[in-house]
Amino acid sequence: MSGVAARTGLDVREVEQFLYREARLADEHDYDGWEALWTDDALYWVPAGGDDTDPERQMSVIYDNRNRIATRIKQLKTGKRYAQSPPSNLRRLISNVEIVTVEGTDTVVGANFLVVESRERGTTMWAGRTTYRLRRAGDDIRLAYKKVVLVDSAQALFTLAFLI
């Protein structure tokens, strides 16, 4: 076990399995399962315009605390989120998973991703880098923070009404 893994109790294989499950739940629109992965103090952030923005001072694509995550899920589950009616067909690839550091009880993890979204307008590819803060909760891992930096974040984006 690496030094980071020894301090957190998380090894890279366990982290990868968690990230793959999170991706599958989002791809398959299992909103209850996806929402259950989050801690009560969670933050979900997709910056607009690059990686080095301040979400308190600059616009973000998504900047949700735990209550807003729950609201987003409720909206998606109504079937009345017209940007997702019918829901996008999604598949994502996760790669270059690495345990970066430990911050208190959180393990900071980085990973690259590619999401293929199929809609009536055609196929769109979304690529970027995600930073996660994962936290052990008993025998489970929970998601305390997810920052998704899109490769094209400085450009005009299609509606991002699914879980990225």
SULPE-V304304 format. One record per helix or strand of 2 or more residues. SS is the DSSP state (H for helix, E for strand). FROM is the first residue (numbers start at 1). TO is the last residue. If there is no record, write none. Layout:
SS_FROM_TO / SS_FROM_TO
This chain:
H_3_8 / H_12_27 / H_31_35 / E_38_47 / E_60_65 / H_66_78 / H_82_84 / E_89_103 / E_106_119 / E_122_137 / E_140_150
